[in-house]
Amino acid sequence: MTVQLAGIIVTKDSPHYDVCCLSWNRAITRHPSMIIYCQKTEDVVGAIQYVKENNLSFRVRSGTHHYAGYSTGDDVVVIDVSLMDEIKLDDDVVTVQGGVRNRELYEVVCQAGFPFAGGGCPTVGVAGYTLGGGWGYSSRLFGLGCDQLIEAEIVVSDGEVLVANRHQHQDLFFALRGGGGGNFGVVTSLTYRLPEKQEMATLINIDYPQVGIEKVAEVALTYQQLFKDLDRRMNLKMAMYHSETKGIGVKLTGLFYGSKTHAIHLLAAFSSAPCVELEEMSILEANRAIQDSHPDFEMYASGGRFIMRDYTKTELLTMLHLIQNRAPGSVYTAITFYGLGGAISDISSEETAFYYRDARFILGFQSVFEDKGYKEQNNAFVRERFNELCSYTKGSFINFPIEQGENYEKEYYGDNLARLKDVKRKYDPINLFKFEQSIRG
Ligand SMILES: Cc1cc2nc3c(=O)[nH]c(=O)nc-3n(C[C@H](O)[C@H](O)[C@H](O)COP(=O)(O)OP(=O)(O)OC[C@H]3O[C@@H](n4cnc5c(N)ncnc54)[C@H](O)[C@@H]3O)c2cc1C
């Protein structure tokens, strides 16, 4: 029987094809043969049957934010769930369909007074974010995005719709919490238990523009020191940057679930920074402000690893030499530390697929450019420096993926890899869900 495709089908001849091909990272220019915009779970089941029956390569896509573009491809079918965007809030439990993005989710839960351990970028897909673990400014207090997940609905390779939670398909539930997007099936719905309601938070922006690498290293030492016993209600991201407009500097951005007065006390070591902005506001306003600081799209090369220990000033300076010059065409390059610890490390490495629970920070390396012609140079710049940073760091963060050698599975999943391969063999025995860095059963 030939499968009748449902949903909205876009092909190379469709009027909006070019727009439908866009990824958030505009440096990614892939041309799928067909994009199937699914509108309900049955459409996803039909799409899976269709690609199987016709022996077609395909990718799964939601918010299009994959750093390296593995949610799309040339001449592949894209199964896109972005139109599946319903959100249902029932007391402290929220259920979202597979295509919901951060901003819409924050609007619903924060208006009801609930925080959510989501990401900062408004257009990141909640499914992609959660499947990769999900780091956010609220994670030290409430855990990673995946730690709030209590259930997921997923269409697997035989076309069955499964529900995974603590009681059924526990092995799959383990894998869906940090095992990365696109590996086990198409997630059509996610249910989260929300943390206790919070009224206010303090938004933190501290910037040291044009200060040079010596000063940046000193600020980084202070930041590391602060994290030794930092109140888990606070989280801070530290970007050590070299920007076209602001030169070499360092910027701390963050959130504190507490008063401005208390935040000033905790951040006293940074009080002499040229720019210190601490503002107390509702959690809805705070999340909106964080989201609004993101551009609508960018062209960039990037990747992320884990930091397991503090660095000496000499080590920090060695790392900072990597951004002393920018790649050709680059307007911004940065080494960024994303705070971990707190509730993230309360959970053991074996409880969910997110392995690096005891890391101190995630390290991101990034180069942003504005002309596509510089893509290869920026990719090479980031890859080379990323390799140099390997000796200081461990593993690799699946939500900040980067092209790397054959060993990528071990890098992303550490000692959880063997279990993830078992799950892959059980739920996708024909290795249907396959892409450049998928888990191999
Ligand atoms: C600007 C920006 C900011 C970011 N900020 C953060 C952050 O603060 N914290 C953080 O943890 N990460 C962050 N990320 C990374 C982001 O969480 C991951 O890239 C995530 O995978 C994106 O999901 P997506 O749906 O938007 O992307 P897509 O490109 O659509 O998908 C990403 C991956 O997930 C798979 N996937 C998507 N939807 C589904 C589904 N329904 N079922 C199964 N697989 C699916 C895809 O096949 C692909 O492998 C950021 C990325 C960007 C570009």
The ligand as an SDF file (V2000), in Angstrom:
LIG
                    3D

 53 58  0  0  0  0  0  0  0  0999 V2000
   21.1860   31.0770   19.3310 C   0  0  0  0  0  0  0  0  0  0  0  0
   21.1970   29.7780   20.0410 C   0  0  0  0  0  0  0  0  0  0  0  0
   21.0950   29.7510   21.4150 C   0  0  0  0  0  0  0  0  0  0  0  0
   21.1150   28.5320   22.0900 C   0  0  0  0  0  0  0  0  0  0  0  0
   21.0430   28.5350   23.4430 N   0  0  0  0  0  0  0  0  0  0  0  0
   21.0740   27.3650   24.1230 C   0  0  0  0  0  0  0  0  0  0  0  0
   21.0300   27.3280   25.5290 C   0  0  0  0  0  0  0  0  0  0  0  0
   20.9470   28.3710   26.1810 O   0  0  0  0  0  0  0  0  0  0  0  0
   21.0620   26.1280   26.1460 N   0  0  0  0  0  0  0  0  0  0  0  0
   21.1270   24.9500   25.4490 C   0  0  0  0  0  0  0  0  0  0  0  0
   21.1320   23.8750   26.0530 O   0  0  0  0  0  0  0  0  0  0  0  0
   21.1890   24.9480   24.0950 N   0  0  0  0  0  0  0  0  0  0  0  0
   21.1660   26.1210   23.4360 C   0  0  0  0  0  0  0  0  0  0  0  0
   21.2340   26.1230   22.0760 N   0  0  0  0  0  0  0  0  0  0  0  0
   21.3470   24.8490   21.3810 C   0  0  0  0  0  0  0  0  0  0  0  0
   19.9690   24.2300   21.1300 C   0  0  0  0  0  0  0  0  0  0  0  0
   19.3670   23.8470   22.3380 O   0  0  0  0  0  0  0  0  0  0  0  0
   20.1340   23.0020   20.2600 C   0  0  0  0  0  0  0  0  0  0  0  0
   20.7070   23.3900   19.0270 O   0  0  0  0  0  0  0  0  0  0  0  0
   18.8150   22.3030   19.9840 C   0  0  0  0  0  0  0  0  0  0  0  0
   19.0610   21.0100   19.4860 O   0  0  0  0  0  0  0  0  0  0  0  0
   17.9940   23.0940   18.9910 C   0  0  0  0  0  0  0  0  0  0  0  0
   16.7530   22.5300   18.7900 O   0  0  0  0  0  0  0  0  0  0  0  0
   15.8830   23.0580   17.5650 P   0  0  0  0  0  0  0  0  0  0  0  0
   14.6200   22.2910   17.5630 O   0  0  0  0  0  0  0  0  0  0  0  0
   15.8080   24.5310   17.6180 O   0  0  0  0  0  0  0  0  0  0  0  0
   16.7870   22.7290   16.3340 O   0  0  0  0  0  0  0  0  0  0  0  0
   16.6800   21.7230   15.0960 P   0  0  0  0  0  0  0  0  0  0  0  0
   17.8210   22.1180   14.2280 O   0  0  0  0  0  0  0  0  0  0  0  0
   15.3400   21.7070   14.4900 O   0  0  0  0  0  0  0  0  0  0  0  0
   16.9420   20.3100   15.7650 O   0  0  0  0  0  0  0  0  0  0  0  0
   18.0950   20.0750   16.5410 C   0  0  0  0  0  0  0  0  0  0  0  0
   18.3120   18.5690   16.7160 C   0  0  0  0  0  0  0  0  0  0  0  0
   17.1970   18.0160   17.3850 O   0  0  0  0  0  0  0  0  0  0  0  0
   16.4830   17.1100   16.5390 C   0  0  0  0  0  0  0  0  0  0  0  0
   15.0700   17.3420   16.7450 N   0  0  0  0  0  0  0  0  0  0  0  0
   14.3960   18.5190   16.6420 C   0  0  0  0  0  0  0  0  0  0  0  0
   13.1040   18.3400   16.9440 N   0  0  0  0  0  0  0  0  0  0  0  0
   12.9580   17.0500   17.2420 C   0  0  0  0  0  0  0  0  0  0  0  0
   11.8530   16.2610   17.6370 C   0  0  0  0  0  0  0  0  0  0  0  0
   10.6360   16.7880   17.7690 N   0  0  0  0  0  0  0  0  0  0  0  0
   12.0440   14.9400   17.8620 N   0  0  0  0  0  0  0  0  0  0  0  0
   13.2670   14.3860   17.7430 C   0  0  0  0  0  0  0  0  0  0  0  0
   14.3580   15.0820   17.3640 N   0  0  0  0  0  0  0  0  0  0  0  0
   14.1970   16.3960   17.1270 C   0  0  0  0  0  0  0  0  0  0  0  0
   16.9870   17.3890   15.1330 C   0  0  0  0  0  0  0  0  0  0  0  0
   16.9190   16.2500   14.2970 O   0  0  0  0  0  0  0  0  0  0  0  0
   18.4050   17.8390   15.3960 C   0  0  0  0  0  0  0  0  0  0  0  0
   19.2590   16.7200   15.5700 O   0  0  0  0  0  0  0  0  0  0  0  0
   21.2310   27.3200   21.3700 C   0  0  0  0  0  0  0  0  0  0  0  0
   21.3340   27.3460   19.9750 C   0  0  0  0  0  0  0  0  0  0  0  0
   21.3270   28.5580   19.3160 C   0  0  0  0  0  0  0  0  0  0  0  0
   21.4850   28.5790   17.8330 C   0  0  0  0  0  0  0  0  0  0  0  0
  1  2  1  0
  2  3  1  0
  2 52  2  0
  3  4  2  0
  4  5  1  0
  4 50  1  0
  5  6  2  0
  6  7  1  0
  6 13  1  0
  7  8  2  0
  7  9  1  0
  9 10  1  0
 10 11  2  0
 10 12  1  0
 12 13  2  0
 13 14  1  0
 14 15  1  0
 14 50  1  0
 15 16  1  0
 16 17  1  0
 16 18  1  0
 18 19  1  0
 18 20  1  0
 20 21  1  0
 20 22  1  0
 22 23  1  0
 23 24  1  0
 24 25  2  0
 24 26  1  0
 24 27  1  0
 27 28  1  0
 28 29  2  0
 28 30  1  0
 28 31  1  0
 31 32  1  0
 32 33  1  0
 33 34  1  0
 33 48  1  0
 34 35  1  0
 35 36  1  0
 35 46  1  0
 36 37  1  0
 36 45  1  0
 37 38  2  0
 38 39  1  0
 39 40  1  0
 39 45  2  0
 40 41  1  0
 40 42  2  0
 42 43  1  0
 43 44  2  0
 44 45  1  0
 46 47  1  0
 46 48  1  0
 48 49  1  0
 50 51  2  0
 51 52  1  0
 52 53  1  0
M  END
$$$$
